Amino acid sequence: MAIHERAGQIAEQKDLVNTSKLISLYYRLCPNVAEVTEQVTFGTSGHRGSAIKRSFNEAHLLAIAQAVADYRLQAGISGKLILGIDTHALSQPAAISVIEVLVANKITVAVHENDGFTPTPVVSHAIVCANKNNNDLVDGLIVTPSHNPPQDGGIKYNPPHGGPAEGDITHWIQHRANEYLANGLEGVKRCDYTQALQSEFVIQEDFITPYVDDLANVINLAAIADAKLRLGVDPLGGSGIHYWLPIAKQYGLDISIVNNKIDPSFSFMTLDKDGKIRMDCSSPYAMAGLLAHKDNYDLCFGNDPDYDRHGIVCPGSGLMNPNHFLAVAIDYLVTHRPNWTDNMLIGKTLVSSAMIDKVCDLHGKRMSEVPVGFKWFVDGLANSTFAFGGEESAGAAFLRLDGSTWCTDKDGFILCLLAAEILAVTGKTPQQRYLELESEFGQSFYQRIDSPISLENKAKFGQITVEAISATTLAGDVITQRLTHAPGNKAAIGGIKVSTSNGWFAARPSGTEALFKLYGESFVSEEHLQLLLTEAQQIVEQALAG
């Protein structure tokens, strides 16, 4: 895709969504449940949509909240529900709708005090801690569309294990919510918001302090303080903005917030590669504002609005490729966590860089490759069989220093702080360490392409068999592996992955859009990667046609 002419430039008035109109449409537009695009659809990260497109409106949130209440009842979940919220314009009205329904169902809802924001990893951490010694299980909802544009809204459910809900749970909630929509919300319980706030079922808590207090058990913060690192942070207007200064104060860190703006139109953002406002901390275009500070600090960090992703900026070199940082993070952790056991697994999604495989081989660590979606790491992180779980889209989590569970969802805070720990302990930035890995294993050339696809062909992806892949070579190399199920857990990948000794490609449909995603990596050259991707397109088309 061609780079937009204003990519990396500050947004102009014409780029901004009318947030007043957006919120009005949330309440006034009603979805047509006969239209697939206007139904509740849980992808890999919950339901997302926009009030403008009638895919994220009041009716959706009322139906989803009642479906979650129904699920909790039949699953025997009787503790409080922790409600997280990010800074998107639709998040506040959506949270109000959720509270009205949950309270009407006599479910206790815990929110951050004084209408504060609560990031995804903080919700996960709070659930994990609450359920250690608690018979009344706690779960959570996070109202966020992650890094999506300002006009979007989203909501995701985290059951008592604290991580993203498994497919059987999200399918159950999705089906029940769409039944409520089809029946005109009949059966949805709801109370007045004012009454809800005055009831015993809405409790305000401080979620910042316990999370910040516990960070010393997952990151060597003393080393960062002793190294006197100067750290720059751009919260990108997200839900973690009020966490960084308490972290700095508590642990004596030199952290500067280079952008303290919160604005639901995200008018302070620079445009992403396609000319849209998108708070993607893995994009150098969206992170252009922070990149301007890269040489003023020892390291800089950025996060998406719900703080489950991380962006690491090193002096001189700039924003690290997310795959590169995952490889460096794993390389460091397995050599600097003496209380982790040797039999713990390192988890990666099957579209993450093969450099991770090489790092695991270097240190004699077992690697488990799973389908796309952080939910595949949840059980392993919960029972400490996985030391680390990471995905190519700049999301990861890992265990505490003692090898016990920290959280079971992606945590952008700890990955950013880990980058600082790496520099403090080794004297090398993560980028410098990655260059050393490249000198040992060769340079990686990686790319993802998003292409439009019909709903008919999108549905066919899950039906592709290994036998349908008739090609024997890829970009001049013999094909050594054809996969429709992940080797780590034998779960269906919803697409295909084809590998050779010098590279691989994977293709899978988007969970929420009419797109298919083509990933490729070469350890030969950029030209070899482009040839690999061209032939991959042909292989995918033949497999879908067959």
N, C-alpha and C positions, 0 to 999 in steps of 0.2 A: 504494500500500500504506500502511495506517495505521501511524503511528509507535508503537512499543511504549511502554507507559507508563513503563518504566524505562530507555529509551534514554538513553545518556549518563551513566548512574549506574554506580558501581563494581560489579563482579560480586559476587554472593553465593555462599555455599557450594552452594546448589542449582543454580547455573549451571555449576559446574565439572565437567569430565569426570574420571572415576576413571582416572588415568593408569596405575596398576598393572594394573587390569583391561584397559584398552585394549591395553597391551603384551602381556598374556597372550593376549588374543584374536588379536593379530597372529600368534602362533605356533600357536594351537590351532584357529582356524576355517579351514576349507578352502573355497575358492570353488567354486561350481557353474558350470562353463564354459558350460553350456546356457543359463544366465541372462545376458542381455545386460548387465545392471547389474553382474555379477560378473566380466566379462571385462576384459582389459587394453584400455583405450581412451585413445589419445593425442589430446587436444584441442589447443587453440592453445598450451597450456603444459604438455605432457607428460601423464602418467597421474596422476590424482588419485582418491582414494577414502578409505574409512575401514575400519579393521579390524572395527569393530562391524557394518558392512553387508556384510562379506566382499568388499570391493572394493579393499582395500589390505592384503594379508596376506603372510606369508612366501612362499607359493607364487607370488604375483604378482611379487615382487621377484627371486626366484631365476630365474623365467622371463624377466623383462625383462633381467636382467644377462646371461644366456646369449645372448639374442637380440642384445644389443649386442655381445657378444664375437663372435658369428657375423657380424654386420654389419661389424665392424672387419676381420675376416679377409678377407672377400670384397671390401672396399673398399681393402685394402692399407694400413691404418692400423697402424703398428708401434711408434709411440712410446708414452710413458706416457699414462695416463688420469688427469686431475685430478678428484678427488672432492670436491665441495662438499656442505655439510650445514648445515641451519638448526636452529632450536631447538625445533621441534615434537616432541612425545613419541615419535611413530613414526619420526622421522628417524634416531635412533641405531640402533635395531634394523634398520631398512631398510638403512642404510649397512653394517652388519656383514654382512647377507645378500649385498649387492652385492660386498663385498670377498672373501667366501668363494668366490663364483663366478668373479670375474675372476682371482683368484690361481690358482685351479685351471686356468684357461685360459692361465696363464703371461703374464698382462698386468700390467705394472707400474702400481701405483696410487699416486698422490701425494696425501697428506692433510696437512692443517695439523698442525703439531707439537702434541704434548700434548693430542690429542683436541679441538682448537679448531674453531670454526665458520668456514666459508668462504662468503661471499655470492656470489650469481650473478654480479654484475659483476666480482668479483675473479677468478672462474674464467674468464670470458670474456677479461679483460685478460691473464691468465697464458697462455691458449691463443694469443692473437694474438701476444704477445711471443715465446713459445717457437717458433712456426712461421715467424718472419721469416727465419731462417737455419738451418733444420733439415730434413733429409731424412726423419727418422723423425717423422712427423706426430703431434702431440699433440691429444687431444680431451678431453671432460669429461662428467661426470654431476653433476647437482645434486639432492640429496634434499631436496625442499621442496614443500609445497602452497601456497606464496606466502602470501597474506593469509588463507587459509581458516581455519575454526575449529580449536581445539586437537585435536579428535578426528580430524582429517584427516591424511593423508599424501600425498606426491607425489614424483615423480621425472621429470626432464627431461634430454634428451640434447643436448649441444652438440658438433657435429662439428668438424673442424679449422679451419673459418672462425671459430669461437668463438661464434657466435650460435645461436639456437634452430634445431633441425633442420627442414629442409624437409619438406613433406608426403609426398614419395615415400620419404624415409628413415623417418619416423615410422610410415607405413603398413607398411613392410617389417618394422620392429621389432615393431610391434603384432601383425601377422599371425604372425610367428615365435613370439612369446611366447605367444599363444593356442594355437598348435599344441603347445607344450610343456605348457601347462596341460591341454589335452584328452588328452594322452598320459601324464598322471600324472607329469610332469617327467622322463620318460625322455629321456636324452641331455643332461640338465643336469649339468655338471661342478661339483663342490663339494668344498672342503677344510675342515678344521677351522679355526676362527677363530684359535686359539692358534698353529697351524702357519703360518697365513697371516701373522700378525704377525712371526713369527720368520724368515720367508722373505726372500729378496732382492727380492721383488715388491711389498712395501709400504714406501714411503719417506715420511719425514716432512719437510716443508718449512715454512719461514716464508713465508707468502703475504702477511702484513701489510706487512712492510718494503718489498718492491719496488713494491707498489701505492702505498703512501703516498709513497715517494720520487719516483714518476713523476707524481704529481698536479699538480706545478708546470708540467707540459707540456700540461695541458688546461684549467687554471683559473688566473686571475691572482690567486694567493694573496697576493702581496706587497701588492696593492691592499687586500685585506681586512685584512691585518695593519696597514697604514698608517692605515686608517680607524678602527682600534681598536673594531671592532664587538663588541658583546656578543651571543653566540649561544647559544641554548638548544636542546638536543637530547634527544628522547625516542626511544630505539632501539626502543620497543615490545617489548622483550625479544627482539630479533632478532639475526641472525648478525653484524651489523656493530657490535655494542656495543663491541668491543675495538679498533675502528679510530679512533674519534673523538679519544681522548686522544693517541695517537701523531701524528695529523694536527695537533692543536693544538700539541704540543710541537715538532714539526718546523718548523712555519711561523709560530710565534709568534702563534697565534690565541687569542682568549678564548672558549673553548667550555666550557659547563657541561652535564653530563649530569644532567637533571632526574629521571630514573628509571633506576636501574642494576640493576633486578631481571631475573633470568632464571628463569623458572618454566614448565615445559612445560604446566601447566594454564592459564597466562596469567591467574592470579587477580587481577592488578593492573589488568587492563583494564576500561574502561567499556564497557557493552553497546552494540552497534550498533543501527541503527534498527529492526531486527526482533527485538531482545531477545537476540541471539546474541553470543557473544564472537567477534569477527572483527578481526584486526589490519590494518584497512583505513585506511591513512594519508590517504586522500581523503575519509573520512567524518568529519564534525564530531562525531558521537556516539562513534565509536571513539577520536577524538583529544581527547576532552573533558579528559583528564588534562593534556595538553600545553597546551591552550587556556587553562587556568587560569593559565599562566605568560606569556601572550602580551604583557602589558604590562610585564614585567620584563626583557625583552631587546629588542634591535634587530630580531632575527628569531629564529624558532624553526623547527626541522625535526623531521619524523618519517618513519620508513620502515617498510615491511612486513618480515616475518621474513627474507626472502632478499635484501632490499635492492635489488630491481629497480624499486621504486616510490618516490615522494617525496611528502611533504606539506609545504607551505610556509605558515607562520603569520606574519602581519604584525601589528604592534601596532595595537590599536584595531579593525581590521576582522576579524581572526581567520584561519581557514583559507581559503586561496585555492581557488577552483574549479580543478580540474586543467586544463581547457580554457583558462582564463584565463591560467594560468601558462605553458602551452605557447606561447600567442600572444606573451606578454611575452618569454619566453626567445628565441624566434626573432627578434623585433624587436630585441633587444639584440645577439645573436650576429652577425647579418648586418651590423651597424654597428661592431662592436668586435673583429673577427677579420680584420685587414688581409691576412693571408697565405692566407685562403681565396679561391679563384678565383671569378670571377663566374658561371661556368657550372655550379657545384655546385647540386644540387637540394635542396629542402626537402621532406621526406617527412612525410605525415600519413595516418592511417587515415581511411577515408571516413565514419566516424561521429564524427570530431573536429569541433570548432567551425569554422564558416565564417569566423570572425574571423581564423583563420590565413591563409585565402585573401586576405583584405583586407590583412593585414600584408605578405604576399608581394608583392601588387600595389603597395603603397605603396613598397616598396624595389626594385621591379623584379626580383624573384627568381622563378625558376621553381619551381612547387609540383607535387609528384607525389602523387596520391591513390591509395592501395592498399587492399586488403581488410584486415579486422581481423586482427591478429597481427603481432608484431614481426619475425617471420621474413622478411617482405617487405622489410625495410630492410637485411638482413644484407649482401647482396652490395654494395649501394651504399655502406655504411659501410666495408666491407672494401677497396673499390677507390677510395674517396674521391670517388665521383660524387655521393653524398648527404652534405651537410654536417651534416644533422640528420635524425633520424627520431623521431617521437613519436606516441603513441596516447592516446586520450581517458581511459584508466584510469590516468593519472598515471605513465606509463612513457616514458622517452626516453633517447637518447644522442646524442652529437655528436663531431666530430673534435677532434684536438689543435689547439693554437694554430698549428702550422705547416701544418695541413691534412692531416695523415696520420691513420691509424686509431688511435683510442684503444681502443675495444672494440666488439663487434658484438652486444651484448645491452643491455638496459635497465640504466642505472646510476643508482641513487638517490643515491649519494654526490655525483656531479658536478652533478646538478640542484640539490641543496640548496646546494652551495657556489657554484653559479652565481647563485642568488638573493642570496647574500651579496655576490658580485662586483658584481651589478647595483646594489645599494644603495651599495656602497663607491665605485663609479666615477661613478654618476649622482646620488647623493644622494637617490634616490627608492626607496621599497620597490617590489617588483613589483606590489603592489596599486595603489599610486598611479599607476604607469605604465599599468596596465590601464584605470584610470578615464579617463586621457587618450585611450587608444585608443577607449573607448566614446564619449567626447565627439566624436570625429572620425567614427566609423563607425556609431554607434547601439548600443543595448543589446541583448545577446543573451539569449534565454530558452531554456534547454536542459533536457531531461529524458530519462531512460532508464527504461523500464518493463519488468520481467520478468514474463512470464505463462506459466502451465503450458500444455503442448502434448502431444498424443499422439505416440508414436513414429512413427505413420503420417504425420501431418502434418509432423512434424519432418523426415522424409525428403523430403517434397515441396518443401521450400524450395529445394533445389538444382536442382529441375526447372522452377521458375517462369521464364517467358520475358517479355520486354518486352511482347509482344503480349497477354499475360494481364492486363496493367494497363490496363484500359479507361477509367479515370477521366480526365477532361480538366482538371479543376480540383482544387485542394487548399486548403481554408480560404479560399475566395473568390478565389484567385489561379490564373492559368493555369499548368498544369504545363509546365515548360520542359525537363525532363530525366527520363528513366526509365533506370535502370541495373540490370543484373544482372552486369556486369563492371566492375572498377575502371578508371577512365580513365588512371591512372598507368602500369599495367603490363598491362592487359587480362585480368587474372586474374579468375576467377569469384569473386563475393563470397559465394556460398552463400545469397543472399537477394536483397533488392531495395533500391534507393534511389530516391526520387522528390523532385524539387526544383522550387521556384518562385523568383521573384525575391525573395520575402520569407521563405523558410524551406525546410525539407526534412525528410523522415523516412527512416529506414532500418530494415529488419527482417531479422533473421538468427537462426538457432537457436543455442542454447548448444552449445559443443563437448563438454561433459561432463554436462549435466543435461537433464531433460525440460522445458525452458523455451525460449521464444523471446524475444528481446530487441528491443524497439522503442525507437528513438532518435528524438528530434525536436528541432528548433531553429527559433525564430522571431526575427526582428529587428523585430517589431511590438509584441507585448505578451504577457503571461502568458495572457490570455484567448485570444489568437490561437493560442498554442502548444497550449492544451488542445483547441481546435477542430481544429487540425491533427492532433493525436494521435488524437482520436476518429475522424476521417475516415480516418486511416491504418489503424486497426484494421479498418475496413470494407473498405478496399482490399486489405489482406493476406488477410482471410477470403475475399473474392471470388477473389483470385488462386490461393489454395490449393484452393478448390472447383472452379475451372476447369481 
